[in-house]
Amino acid sequence: MESFAYILDYLPHGRQTDHGFHREPLALAIGEDGLKLFEVVPRSGVALRPGERIPLLPAAGMVPPIDHVRRRVGYEELTVSGRTELTNALEAIVRANSPRYLRFFNEAPAVSRRFHLLELLPGIGKKTMQQIVDERRRAPFASFEDIERRLHLKDPAKVIVGRIEQELLGVEDKYRLFVAP
């Protein structure tokens, strides 16, 4: 179960579904840990804002602003606004949890003699992959800025976001690096 989520879109009047019109307020969100997309039902009288990070479970005296998680949704079920906000939310998640994503750059293994998991990142080919492997042998990467400085790789956090978006879109189902199935 996800502990925190980022709101992608808030629908105060509900939305059209395959089973008719759902009139209770809904929000579309993405979980911070498993990167799952879902619909949440806010508590009565609570309005949620896109981009807002909210707790999903009670913790440290905080009452979640949601009543319950309604269901998981696929990328194709996101609203246009939800799809637009997704990139910003993913970038916030990746930057806020940078040790998790830096670990991928520092520890991703080769799958075979001809293929490395790093090559699954958008814009990373064999040459860049080999540079990453060589540099991490010298010393582990300490931050995204460290990767940029040592490899001249422009904005590694956005490279990770691009991969997560591919996984959410279903472009790559064989290797799931970041998104929970």
Residue pairs with C-beta under 8 A, 6 or more apart in sequence:
1 56
1 57
2 31
2 32
2 33
2 34
2 36
2 56
3 32
3 33
3 55
3 56
3 57
3 59
4 31
4 32
4 33
4 53
4 54
4 55
4 56
5 29
5 30
5 31
5 32
5 38
5 40
5 53
5 54
5 56
6 29
6 30
6 32
6 51
6 52
6 53
6 54
6 89
6 92
6 93
7 27
7 28
7 29
7 48
7 49
7 50
7 51
7 52
7 54
7 85
7 89
8 27
8 28
8 29
8 30
8 37
8 50
8 78
8 79
8 81
8 82
8 83
8 85
8 86
8 89
9 27
9 28
9 50
9 78
9 79
9 81
9 82
9 85
10 25
10 26
10 27
10 42
10 47
10 48
10 49
10 50
11 25
11 26
11 27
11 28
11 79
12 25
12 47
13 23
13 25
14 21
14 22
14 23
14 24
14 25
14 26
15 21
15 22
15 26
15 79
16 22
24 41
25 41
25 42
26 39
26 40
26 41
26 42
26 70
27 39
27 40
27 41
27 42
27 48
27 66
28 37
28 38
28 39
28 40
28 73
28 78
28 79
28 82
29 37
29 38
29 39
29 40
29 54
30 36
30 37
30 38
30 86
30 89
30 90
30 93
31 37
31 38
31 56
32 53
32 93
32 96
32 97
34 179
34 180
35 90
35 93
35 164
35 167
35 168
35 178
35 179
35 180
36 72
36 179
36 180
37 72
37 73
37 74
37 75
37 77
37 78
37 168
38 69
38 70
38 71
38 72
38 73
39 69
39 70
39 71
39 73
40 48
40 56
40 66
40 68
40 69
40 70
41 66
41 67
41 68
41 69
41 70
42 48
42 65
42 66
42 67
43 63
43 64
43 65
43 66
43 67
44 67
46 65
46 66
48 54
48 65
48 66
50 81
50 82
50 85
51 85
51 88
51 89
51 92
53 92
54 64
54 65
54 66
55 62
55 64
55 65
56 64
56 66
56 69
57 64
58 64
74 170
75 83
75 168
75 169
75 170
78 86
86 165
86 168
87 161
87 165
90 161
90 164
90 165
91 157
91 158
91 161
94 101
94 157
94 160
94 161
94 164
95 144
95 157
98 143
98 144
98 157
101 157
101 160
101 178
102 141
102 142
102 143
102 144
102 147
104 117
104 160
104 177
104 178
105 118
105 132
105 136
105 141
105 147
105 156
106 136
106 140
106 141
108 116
108 117
108 118
109 116
109 117
110 116
110 117
111 117
111 175
116 129
116 133
117 175
117 177
118 124
118 128
118 129
118 132
118 133
119 125
119 126
119 129
120 163
120 172
120 175
120 177
121 159
121 160
121 162
121 163
122 159
122 162
122 163
122 166
123 159
123 162
124 132
124 159
128 151
128 153
131 151
132 147
132 151
132 153
135 141
135 150
135 151
141 147
141 150
144 155
144 156
144 157
147 153
147 156
148 154
148 155
148 156
153 159
160 178
163 177
163 178
164 178
164 179
166 172
167 176
167 177
167 178
167 179
168 179
